[in-house]
């Protein structure tokens, strides 16, 4: 079990390092695309004819990517969670403890203990899922993807649920406990 915890810890740390890189690259790409889009709207061969909102949307998403931790905090507060998200690689990731005594007094305790061991991985993966949901939504709006907008919303919601996996797990365990 400890080997699995160690590999999940390494993967969680890698995602927490890569996520800020992806966010700032996406913010830069959206900013440059918005500038190019505003410039192209002044030309007769405007590629955004009939869709003039795309450069404005890219500029808005540039700000959302640059302040992604604030977006996740607002989503967490809307979900009723008190978890504060930080996107910085060295501050957002805490490695799990040892997998010494995972068993509890009941099966529900064991499930909660296992989720606590993998909590950092789930939170990093949830933040990454939220990022890719917004990227997919942008491609849907631009007409580059056949996905539906509601699918992107569902992916974002499940990413928020992964960030709050401990609360979700405790709720599920309490639903199935017998008296």
TIRO-2110 file (N, C-alpha, C; in Angstrom, 1 decimal):
// TIRO-2110
0.8, -1.2, 0.0, N, 1, A
0.0, 0.0, 0.0, CA, 1, A
0.9, 1.3, 0.0, C, 1, A
2.0, 1.2, 0.7, N, 2, A
2.8, 2.4, 0.8, CA, 2, A
3.4, 2.7, -0.6, C, 2, A
3.7, 1.7, -1.4, N, 3, A
4.2, 2.0, -2.7, CA, 3, A
3.2, 2.8, -3.6, C, 3, A
1.9, 2.4, -3.5, N, 4, A
0.9, 3.0, -4.2, CA, 4, A
0.7, 4.5, -3.7, C, 4, A
0.8, 4.7, -2.4, N, 5, A
0.7, 6.0, -1.8, CA, 5, A
1.9, 6.9, -2.3, C, 5, A
3.1, 6.3, -2.4, N, 6, A
4.2, 7.0, -2.9, CA, 6, A
4.1, 7.4, -4.3, C, 6, A
3.6, 6.5, -5.2, N, 7, A
3.4, 6.9, -6.6, CA, 7, A
2.3, 7.9, -6.8, C, 7, A
1.2, 7.8, -6.0, N, 8, A
0.2, 8.8, -6.1, CA, 8, A
0.7, 10.1, -5.6, C, 8, A
1.6, 10.1, -4.6, N, 9, A
2.2, 11.3, -4.1, CA, 9, A
3.0, 12.0, -5.2, C, 9, A
3.8, 11.2, -5.9, N, 10, A
4.7, 11.7, -6.9, CA, 10, A
3.8, 12.3, -8.1, C, 10, A
2.8, 11.6, -8.5, N, 11, A
1.9, 12.0, -9.5, CA, 11, A
1.1, 13.3, -9.1, C, 11, A
0.7, 13.4, -7.9, N, 12, A
0.0, 14.6, -7.4, CA, 12, A
1.0, 15.8, -7.4, C, 12, A
2.2, 15.5, -7.0, N, 13, A
3.2, 16.6, -7.0, CA, 13, A
3.5, 17.1, -8.4, C, 13, A
3.6, 16.1, -9.3, N, 14, A
3.8, 16.5, -10.7, CA, 14, A
2.7, 17.3, -11.3, C, 14, A
1.5, 16.9, -11.0, N, 15, A
0.3, 17.7, -11.5, CA, 15, A
0.3, 19.1, -10.8, C, 15, A
0.7, 19.2, -9.6, N, 16, A
0.7, 20.5, -8.9, CA, 16, A
1.8, 21.4, -9.4, C, 16, A
2.8, 20.8, -10.0, N, 17, A
3.8, 21.6, -10.7, CA, 17, A
3.4, 22.0, -12.1, C, 17, A
2.8, 21.1, -12.8, N, 18, A
2.4, 21.3, -14.2, CA, 18, A
1.2, 22.3, -14.3, C, 18, A
0.3, 22.2, -13.4, N, 19, A
-0.9, 23.0, -13.5, CA, 19, A
-0.6, 24.5, -13.6, C, 19, A
0.2, 25.1, -12.7, N, 20, A
0.5, 26.6, -12.9, CA, 20, A
1.1, 26.9, -14.3, C, 20, A
2.0, 26.0, -14.7, N, 21, A
2.6, 26.1, -16.0, CA, 21, A
1.6, 26.2, -17.1, C, 21, A
0.7, 25.2, -17.1, N, 22, A
-0.4, 25.1, -18.1, CA, 22, A
-1.3, 26.4, -18.0, C, 22, A
-1.6, 26.8, -16.8, N, 23, A
-2.5, 28.0, -16.6, CA, 23, A
-1.9, 29.2, -17.2, C, 23, A
-0.6, 29.5, -16.9, N, 24, A
0.0, 30.7, -17.4, CA, 24, A
0.2, 30.6, -18.9, C, 24, A
0.5, 29.5, -19.4, N, 25, A
0.6, 29.3, -20.9, CA, 25, A
-0.7, 29.5, -21.6, C, 25, A
-1.8, 29.0, -21.0, N, 26, A
-3.1, 29.2, -21.5, CA, 26, A
-3.5, 30.7, -21.4, C, 26, A
-3.2, 31.3, -20.3, N, 27, A
-3.5, 32.8, -20.2, CA, 27, A
-2.8, 33.6, -21.3, C, 27, A
-1.5, 33.3, -21.5, N, 28, A
-0.7, 34.0, -22.5, CA, 28, A
-1.3, 33.7, -23.9, C, 28, A
-1.7, 32.4, -24.2, N, 29, A
-2.2, 32.1, -25.5, CA, 29, A
-3.6, 32.8, -25.7, C, 29, A
-4.4, 32.8, -24.7, N, 30, A
-5.7, 33.5, -24.8, CA, 30, A
-5.5, 35.0, -25.0, C, 30, A
-4.5, 35.6, -24.3, N, 31, A
-4.3, 37.0, -24.5, CA, 31, A
-3.8, 37.4, -25.9, C, 31, A
-2.9, 36.5, -26.4, N, 32, A
-2.4, 36.8, -27.8, CA, 32, A
-3.5, 36.5, -28.8, C, 32, A
-4.3, 35.5, -28.6, N, 33, A
-5.4, 35.2, -29.5, CA, 33, A
-6.4, 36.3, -29.5, C, 33, A
-6.7, 36.9, -28.3, N, 34, A
-7.6, 38.0, -28.2, CA, 34, A
-7.1, 39.2, -29.0, C, 34, A
-5.8, 39.5, -28.8, N, 35, A
-5.2, 40.6, -29.6, CA, 35, A
-5.3, 40.4, -31.1, C, 35, A
-5.0, 39.2, -31.5, N, 36, A
-5.0, 38.9, -32.9, CA, 36, A
-6.5, 38.9, -33.4, C, 36, A
-7.4, 38.5, -32.6, N, 37, A
-8.8, 38.5, -33.0, CA, 37, A
-9.3, 40.0, -33.1, C, 37, A
-9.0, 40.9, -32.2, N, 38, A
-9.4, 42.3, -32.3, CA, 38, A
-8.8, 42.9, -33.6, C, 38, A
-7.5, 42.5, -33.9, N, 39, A
-6.9, 43.1, -35.0, CA, 39, A
-7.5, 42.5, -36.3, C, 39, A
-7.9, 41.2, -36.3, N, 40, A
-8.5, 40.6, -37.5, CA, 40, A
-9.9, 41.1, -37.8, C, 40, A
-10.6, 41.6, -36.7, N, 41, A
-12.0, 42.1, -36.9, CA, 41, A
-12.0, 43.4, -37.7, C, 41, A
-10.8, 44.1, -37.9, N, 42, A
-10.8, 45.3, -38.7, CA, 42, A
-10.5, 45.0, -40.1, C, 42, A
-10.2, 43.8, -40.5, N, 43, A
-9.9, 43.4, -41.9, CA, 43, A
-11.2, 42.9, -42.6, C, 43, A
-11.2, 43.0, -43.9, N, 44, A
-12.3, 42.5, -44.7, CA, 44, A
-12.4, 40.9, -44.6, C, 44, A
-11.3, 40.2, -44.4, N, 45, A
-11.4, 38.8, -44.3, CA, 45, A
-11.5, 38.3, -42.9, C, 45, A
-12.4, 38.9, -42.1, N, 46, A
-12.6, 38.6, -40.7, CA, 46, A
-13.0, 37.2, -40.5, C, 46, A
-12.2, 36.4, -39.8, N, 47, A
-12.6, 35.0, -39.5, CA, 47, A
-13.7, 34.9, -38.5, C, 47, A
-14.0, 36.0, -37.8, N, 48, A
-15.0, 36.0, -36.7, CA, 48, A
-16.3, 36.6, -37.1, C, 48, A
-16.6, 36.6, -38.5, N, 49, A
-17.8, 37.2, -38.9, CA, 49, A
-19.0, 36.3, -38.4, C, 49, A
-19.9, 36.9, -37.8, N, 50, A
-21.0, 36.2, -37.2, CA, 50, A
-20.7, 35.7, -35.7, C, 50, A
-19.5, 35.8, -35.3, N, 51, A
-19.1, 35.4, -33.9, CA, 51, A
-18.1, 36.5, -33.4, C, 51, A
-18.6, 37.7, -33.2, N, 52, A
-17.7, 38.7, -32.8, CA, 52, A
-17.3, 38.6, -31.3, C, 52, A
-17.9, 37.8, -30.5, N, 53, A
-17.6, 37.7, -29.1, CA, 53, A
-16.4, 36.8, -28.8, C, 53, A
-15.8, 36.1, -29.8, N, 54, A
-14.7, 35.2, -29.5, CA, 54, A
-13.5, 35.9, -29.0, C, 54, A
-13.0, 37.0, -29.5, N, 55, A
-11.9, 37.7, -28.9, CA, 55, A
-12.2, 38.2, -27.5, C, 55, A
-13.4, 38.7, -27.3, N, 56, A
-13.7, 39.1, -25.9, CA, 56, A
-13.7, 38.0, -24.9, C, 56, A
-14.2, 36.8, -25.4, N, 57, A
-14.2, 35.6, -24.5, CA, 57, A
-12.8, 35.2, -24.2, C, 57, A
-11.9, 35.3, -25.2, N, 58, A
-10.5, 34.9, -25.0, CA, 58, A
-9.9, 35.8, -24.0, C, 58, A
-10.2, 37.1, -24.1, N, 59, A
-9.6, 38.0, -23.1, CA, 59, A
-10.2, 37.7, -21.7, C, 59, A
-11.4, 37.4, -21.6, N, 60, A
-12.0, 37.0, -20.3, CA, 60, A
-11.4, 35.8, -19.8, C, 60, A
-11.2, 34.8, -20.6, N, 61, A
-10.6, 33.5, -20.2, CA, 61, A
-9.1, 33.7, -19.8, C, 61, A
-8.4, 34.7, -20.4, N, 62, A
-7.1, 35.0, -20.1, CA, 62, A
-7.0, 35.4, -18.6, C, 62, A
-7.9, 36.2, -18.2, N, 63, A
-8.0, 36.6, -16.7, CA, 63, A
-8.4, 35.4, -15.9, C, 63, A
-9.3, 34.6, -16.3, N, 64, A
-9.7, 33.4, -15.5, CA, 64, A
-8.5, 32.4, -15.4, C, 64, A
-7.7, 32.2, -16.4, N, 65, A
-6.6, 31.4, -16.3, CA, 65, A
-5.5, 32.0, -15.4, C, 65, A
-5.3, 33.3, -15.5, N, 66, A
-4.2, 33.9, -14.7, CA, 66, A
-4.6, 33.9, -13.2, C, 66, A
-5.9, 34.0, -12.9, N, 67, A
-6.3, 33.9, -11.5, CA, 67, A
-7.2, 32.7, -11.2, C, 67, A
-6.7, 31.5, -11.6, N, 68, A
-7.5, 30.3, -11.6, CA, 68, A
-7.7, 29.9, -10.1, C, 68, A
-6.8, 30.2, -9.2, N, 69, A
-7.1, 29.8, -7.8, CA, 69, A
-8.3, 30.6, -7.3, C, 69, A
-8.5, 31.8, -7.7, N, 70, A
-9.7, 32.6, -7.3, CA, 70, A
-10.9, 31.9, -7.8, C, 70, A
-10.9, 31.5, -9.1, N, 71, A
-12.0, 30.8, -9.7, CA, 71, A
-12.4, 29.6, -9.0, C, 71, A
-11.4, 28.8, -8.6, N, 72, A
-11.7, 27.5, -7.9, CA, 72, A
-12.2, 27.8, -6.5, C, 72, A
-11.7, 28.9, -5.8, N, 73, A
-12.2, 29.2, -4.5, CA, 73, A
-13.6, 29.7, -4.6, C, 73, A
-14.0, 30.4, -5.6, N, 74, A
-15.4, 30.8, -5.8, CA, 74, A
-16.3, 29.6, -6.0, C, 74, A
-15.8, 28.7, -6.9, N, 75, A
-16.6, 27.5, -7.1, CA, 75, A
-16.7, 26.6, -5.9, C, 75, A
-15.7, 26.6, -5.1, N, 76, A
-15.8, 25.8, -3.8, CA, 76, A
-16.7, 26.5, -2.8, C, 76, A
-16.7, 27.8, -2.8, N, 77, A
-17.7, 28.5, -1.9, CA, 77, A
-19.1, 28.3, -2.4, C, 77, A
-19.3, 28.3, -3.7, N, 78, A
-20.6, 28.0, -4.2, CA, 78, A
-21.1, 26.6, -3.9, C, 78, A
-20.2, 25.7, -3.8, N, 79, A
-20.5, 24.3, -3.5, CA, 79, A
-20.7, 24.1, -2.0, C, 79, A
-20.4, 25.2, -1.2, N, 80, A
-20.6, 25.1, 0.3, CA, 80, A
-19.3, 24.6, 1.0, C, 80, A
-18.2, 24.6, 0.3, N, 81, A
-16.9, 24.1, 0.9, CA, 81, A
-16.1, 25.3, 1.5, C, 81, A
-15.3, 25.0, 2.5, N, 82, A
-14.4, 26.0, 3.0, CA, 82, A
-13.0, 25.8, 2.6, C, 82, A
-12.7, 24.9, 1.7, N, 83, A
-11.4, 24.6, 1.2, CA, 83, A
-10.8, 25.8, 0.4, C, 83, A
-9.6, 26.3, 0.7, N, 84, A
-9.0, 27.3, 0.0, CA, 84, A
-8.0, 26.7, -0.9, C, 84, A
-8.0, 27.0, -2.2, N, 85, A
-7.2, 26.5, -3.2, CA, 85, A
-6.0, 27.4, -3.5, C, 85, A
-4.8, 26.9, -3.6, N, 86, A
-3.7, 27.7, -4.0, CA, 86, A
-3.0, 26.9, -5.2, C, 86, A
-2.7, 27.6, -6.2, N, 87, A
-2.2, 27.0, -7.4, CA, 87, A
-0.7, 26.9, -7.4, C, 87, A
0.0, 27.6, -6.6, N, 88, A
1.4, 27.5, -6.5, CA, 88, A
1.9, 26.1, -6.2, C, 88, A
2.9, 25.7, -6.9, N, 89, A
3.4, 24.3, -6.8, CA, 89, A
3.9, 23.9, -5.4, C, 89, A
4.6, 24.9, -4.8, N, 90, A
5.2, 24.5, -3.5, CA, 90, A
4.2, 24.7, -2.4, C, 90, A
3.1, 25.4, -2.5, N, 91, A
2.2, 25.7, -1.4, CA, 91, A
1.0, 24.8, -1.6, C, 91, A
0.6, 24.3, -2.7, N, 92, A
-0.7, 23.6, -2.9, CA, 92, A
-0.6, 22.1, -2.6, C, 92, A
0.6, 21.6, -2.6, N, 93, A
0.7, 20.1, -2.4, CA, 93, A
1.4, 19.8, -1.1, C, 93, A
0.7, 18.9, -0.4, N, 94, A
1.2, 18.3, 0.8, CA, 94, A
1.3, 16.8, 0.7, C, 94, A
2.4, 16.2, 0.8, N, 95, A
2.5, 14.8, 0.6, CA, 95, A
1.8, 14.0, 1.7, C, 95, A
1.2, 12.9, 1.4, N, 96, A
0.4, 12.1, 2.4, CA, 96, A
1.4, 11.5, 3.4, C, 96, A
0.7, 11.1, 4.5, N, 97, A
1.5, 10.4, 5.6, CA, 97, A
1.8, 9.0, 5.2, C, 97, A
2.2, 8.2, 6.1, N, 98, A
2.4, 6.8, 5.8, CA, 98, A
1.1, 6.0, 5.8, C, 98, A
1.2, 4.9, 5.2, N, 99, A
0.0, 4.0, 5.1, CA, 99, A
0.1, 2.9, 6.2, C, 99, A
0.5, 3.3, 7.3, N, 100, A
0.7, 2.3, 8.4, CA, 100, A
-0.5, 1.6, 8.8, C, 100, A
-1.4, 2.3, 9.5, N, 101, A
-2.7, 1.7, 10.0, CA, 101, A
-3.8, 2.3, 9.3, C, 101, A
-4.2, 1.7, 8.2, N, 102, A
-5.3, 2.2, 7.4, CA, 102, A
-6.7, 1.7, 7.9, C, 102, A
-6.7, 0.5, 8.4, N, 103, A
-7.9, -0.1, 8.9, CA, 103, A
-8.5, 0.7, 10.1, C, 103, A
-9.8, 0.9, 10.1, N, 104, A
-10.4, 1.6, 11.2, CA, 104, A
-11.3, 0.6, 11.9, C, 104, A
-12.3, 1.1, 12.7, N, 105, A
-13.2, 0.2, 13.4, CA, 105, A
-14.3, -0.3, 12.6, C, 105, A
-14.6, 0.4, 11.4, N, 106, A
-15.7, 0.0, 10.5, CA, 106, A
-15.2, 0.1, 9.1, C, 106, A
-15.9, -0.5, 8.2, N, 107, A
-15.5, -0.3, 6.8, CA, 107, A
-15.5, 1.1, 6.3, C, 107, A
-16.4, 1.9, 6.8, N, 108, A
-16.5, 3.4, 6.5, CA, 108, A
-15.3, 4.1, 6.9, C, 108, A
-14.7, 3.7, 8.1, N, 109, A
-13.5, 4.4, 8.6, CA, 109, A
-12.3, 4.0, 7.7, C, 109, A
-12.3, 2.8, 7.2, N, 110, A
-11.2, 2.4, 6.3, CA, 110, A
-11.3, 3.2, 5.0, C, 110, A
-12.5, 3.4, 4.4, N, 111, A
-12.6, 4.2, 3.2, CA, 111, A
-12.2, 5.6, 3.4, C, 111, A
-12.6, 6.2, 4.5, N, 112, A
-12.2, 7.6, 4.8, CA, 112, A
-10.7, 7.7, 5.0, C, 112, A
-10.0, 6.7, 5.6, N, 113, A
-8.6, 6.7, 5.8, CA, 113, A
-7.9, 6.6, 4.5, C, 113, A
-8.3, 5.7, 3.6, N, 114, A
-7.7, 5.6, 2.3, CA, 114, A
-7.8, 6.9, 1.5, C, 114, A
-9.0, 7.5, 1.5, N, 115, A
-9.2, 8.8, 0.8, CA, 115, A
-8.3, 9.8, 1.4, C, 115, A
-8.1, 9.8, 2.7, N, 116, A
-7.2, 10.8, 3.3, CA, 116, A
-5.7, 10.6, 2.8, C, 116, A
-5.3, 9.3, 2.6, N, 117, A
-4.0, 9.1, 2.1, CA, 117, A
-3.8, 9.6, 0.7, C, 117, A
-4.8, 9.6, -0.1, N, 118, A
-4.7, 10.0, -1.5, CA, 118, A
-5.4, 11.4, -1.7, C, 118, A
-5.6, 12.1, -0.7, N, 119, A
-6.3, 13.4, -0.7, CA, 119, A
-5.6, 14.4, -1.6, C, 119, A
-4.3, 14.5, -1.5, N, 120, A
-3.5, 15.5, -2.3, CA, 120, A
-3.5, 15.2, -3.8, C, 120, A
-3.5, 13.9, -4.1, N, 121, A
-3.6, 13.5, -5.5, CA, 121, A
-4.9, 13.9, -6.0, C, 121, A
-6.0, 13.5, -5.3, N, 122, A
-7.4, 13.8, -5.8, CA, 122, A
-7.6, 15.3, -5.9, C, 122, A
-7.0, 16.2, -5.0, N, 123, A
-7.2, 17.6, -5.2, CA, 123, A
-6.4, 18.1, -6.4, C, 123, A
-5.2, 17.7, -6.6, N, 124, A
-4.4, 18.1, -7.8, CA, 124, A
-5.1, 17.7, -9.1, C, 124, A
-5.6, 16.4, -9.1, N, 125, A
-6.3, 15.9, -10.3, CA, 125, A
-7.6, 16.7, -10.5, C, 125, A
-8.3, 17.0, -9.4, N, 126, A
-9.6, 17.8, -9.6, CA, 126, A
-9.3, 19.2, -10.1, C, 126, A
-8.3, 19.8, -9.7, N, 127, A
-7.9, 21.2, -10.2, CA, 127, A
-7.5, 21.0, -11.7, C, 127, A
-6.8, 20.0, -12.1, N, 128, A
-6.4, 19.8, -13.5, CA, 128, A
-7.7, 19.5, -14.3, C, 128, A
-8.7, 18.7, -13.8, N, 129, A
-9.9, 18.4, -14.5, CA, 129, A
-10.7, 19.7, -14.7, C, 129, A
-10.7, 20.6, -13.7, N, 130, A
-11.4, 21.9, -13.9, CA, 130, A
-10.7, 22.7, -15.0, C, 130, A
-9.4, 22.7, -15.0, N, 131, A
-8.7, 23.5, -16.1, CA, 131, A
-9.0, 22.9, -17.4, C, 131, A
-9.0, 21.6, -17.6, N, 132, A
-9.3, 21.0, -18.9, CA, 132, A
-10.7, 21.2, -19.3, C, 132, A
-11.6, 21.3, -18.3, N, 133, A
-13.0, 21.6, -18.6, CA, 133, A
-13.2, 23.0, -19.2, C, 133, A
-12.4, 24.0, -18.7, N, 134, A
-12.5, 25.3, -19.3, CA, 134, A
-11.9, 25.4, -20.6, C, 134, A
-10.8, 24.7, -20.8, N, 135, A
-10.1, 24.6, -22.1, CA, 135, A
-11.0, 24.0, -23.1, C, 135, A
-11.7, 22.9, -22.8, N, 136, A
-12.7, 22.2, -23.7, CA, 136, A
-13.9, 23.1, -24.0, C, 136, A
-14.3, 23.9, -23.0, N, 137, A
-15.4, 24.8, -23.2, CA, 137, A
-15.0, 25.9, -24.2, C, 137, A
-13.8, 26.4, -24.1, N, 138, A
-13.3, 27.4, -25.0, CA, 138, A
-13.3, 26.8, -26.5, C, 138, A
-12.9, 25.6, -26.6, N, 139, A
-12.8, 25.0, -28.0, CA, 139, A
-14.3, 24.8, -28.5, C, 139, A
-15.2, 24.5, -27.6, N, 140, A
-16.6, 24.4, -28.0, CA, 140, A
-17.1, 25.7, -28.5, C, 140, A
-16.9, 26.7, -27.8, N, 141, A
-17.3, 28.1, -28.1, CA, 141, A
-16.7, 28.6, -29.4, C, 141, A
-15.4, 28.2, -29.6, N, 142, A
-14.7, 28.6, -30.9, CA, 142, A
-15.2, 27.8, -32.1, C, 142, A
-15.9, 26.7, -31.8, N, 143, A
-16.3, 25.8, -32.9, CA, 143, A
-15.3, 24.8, -33.3, C, 143, A
-14.4, 24.5, -32.5, N, 144, A
-13.3, 23.5, -32.8, CA, 144, A
-13.6, 22.2, -32.2, C, 144, A
-14.6, 22.0, -31.4, N, 145, A
-14.9, 20.7, -30.8, CA, 145, A
-16.4, 20.4, -30.9, C, 145, A
-16.7, 19.1, -31.0, N, 146, A
-18.1, 18.6, -31.1, CA, 146, A
-18.7, 18.4, -29.7, C, 146, A
-18.0, 18.6, -28.6, N, 147, A
-18.6, 18.4, -27.3, CA, 147, A
-19.7, 19.4, -27.1, C, 147, A
-20.5, 19.0, -26.1, N, 148, A
-21.6, 19.9, -25.7, CA, 148, A
-21.1, 20.8, -24.5, C, 148, A
-21.7, 22.0, -24.4, N, 149, A
-21.3, 22.9, -23.3, CA, 149, A
-21.7, 22.3, -22.0, C, 149, A
-22.8, 21.6, -21.9, N, 150, A
-23.2, 21.0, -20.6, CA, 150, A
-22.2, 19.9, -20.2, C, 150, A
-21.6, 19.2, -21.1, N, 151, A
-20.5, 18.2, -20.8, CA, 151, A
-19.4, 18.9, -20.1, C, 151, A
-19.0, 20.1, -20.6, N, 152, A
-17.9, 20.8, -19.9, CA, 152, A
-18.3, 21.2, -18.5, C, 152, A
-19.5, 21.6, -18.3, N, 153, A
-20.0, 22.0, -17.0, CA, 153, A
-20.0, 20.8, -16.1, C, 153, A
-20.4, 19.6, -16.6, N, 154, A
-20.4, 18.4, -15.7, CA, 154, A
-18.9, 18.1, -15.4, C, 154, A
-18.0, 18.2, -16.3, N, 155, A
-16.6, 17.9, -16.0, CA, 155, A
-16.1, 18.9, -15.0, C, 155, A
-16.4, 20.2, -15.0, N, 156, A
-16.0, 21.2, -14.0, CA, 156, A
-16.6, 20.8, -12.7, C, 156, A
-17.8, 20.4, -12.6, N, 157, A
-18.5, 20.1, -11.3, CA, 157, A
-17.8, 18.9, -10.7, C, 157, A
-17.5, 17.9, -11.5, N, 158, A
-16.8, 16.7, -11.0, CA, 158, A
-15.4, 17.0, -10.5, C, 158, A
-14.7, 18.0, -11.2, N, 159, A
-13.4, 18.4, -10.7, CA, 159, A
-13.5, 19.1, -9.4, C, 159, A
-14.6, 19.9, -9.2, N, 160, A
-14.8, 20.5, -7.9, CA, 160, A
-15.1, 19.5, -6.8, C, 160, A
-15.8, 18.4, -7.2, N, 161, A
-16.1, 17.3, -6.3, CA, 161, A
-14.8, 16.6, -5.9, C, 161, A
-13.9, 16.4, -6.8, N, 162, A
-12.6, 15.8, -6.5, CA, 162, A
-11.8, 16.7, -5.6, C, 162, A
-11.8, 18.0, -5.7, N, 163, A
-11.1, 18.8, -4.8, CA, 163, A
-11.7, 18.7, -3.4, C, 163, A
-13.0, 18.5, -3.3, N, 164, A
-13.7, 18.3, -2.0, CA, 164, A
-13.9, 16.8, -1.7, C, 164, A
-13.0, 15.9, -2.1, N, 165, A
-13.3, 14.5, -2.1, CA, 165, A
-13.5, 14.0, -0.6, C, 165, A
-12.8, 14.6, 0.3, N, 166, A
-13.0, 14.1, 1.7, CA, 166, A
-14.4, 14.4, 2.2, C, 166, A
-14.9, 15.5, 1.9, N, 167, A
-16.3, 15.9, 2.3, CA, 167, A
-17.3, 15.0, 1.6, C, 167, A
-17.1, 14.7, 0.3, N, 168, A
-18.0, 13.8, -0.4, CA, 168, A
-17.9, 12.4, 0.1, C, 168, A
-16.7, 11.9, 0.4, N, 169, A
-16.6, 10.6, 1.0, CA, 169, A
-17.2, 10.4, 2.3, C, 169, A
-17.0, 11.4, 3.2, N, 170, A
-17.7, 11.3, 4.5, CA, 170, A
-19.2, 11.4, 4.4, C, 170, A
-19.7, 12.2, 3.5, N, 171, A
-21.1, 12.2, 3.3, CA, 171, A
-21.7, 10.8, 2.7, C, 171, A
-20.9, 10.2, 1.8, N, 172, A
-21.4, 8.9, 1.2, CA, 172, A
-21.3, 7.8, 2.3, C, 172, A
-20.2, 7.9, 3.1, N, 173, A
-20.1, 6.9, 4.2, CA, 173, A
-21.2, 7.0, 5.2, C, 173, A
-21.6, 8.2, 5.5, N, 174, A
-22.7, 8.4, 6.5, CA, 174, A
-24.0, 8.0, 5.9, C, 174, A
-24.2, 8.0, 4.6, N, 175, A
-25.4, 7.6, 3.9, CA, 175, A
-25.6, 6.1, 4.0, C, 175, A
-24.5, 5.3, 4.0, N, 176, A
-24.5, 3.9, 4.0, CA, 176, A
-24.2, 3.2, 5.3, C, 176, A
-24.0, 4.0, 6.4, N, 177, A
-23.8, 3.4, 7.7, CA, 177, A
-25.1, 2.8, 8.2, C, 177, A
-24.9, 1.7, 8.9, N, 178, A
-26.1, 1.1, 9.6, CA, 178, A
-26.1, 1.5, 11.0, C, 178, A
-27.2, 1.6, 11.6, N, 179, A
-27.3, 2.0, 13.0, CA, 179, A
-27.2, 0.8, 13.9, C, 179, A
END
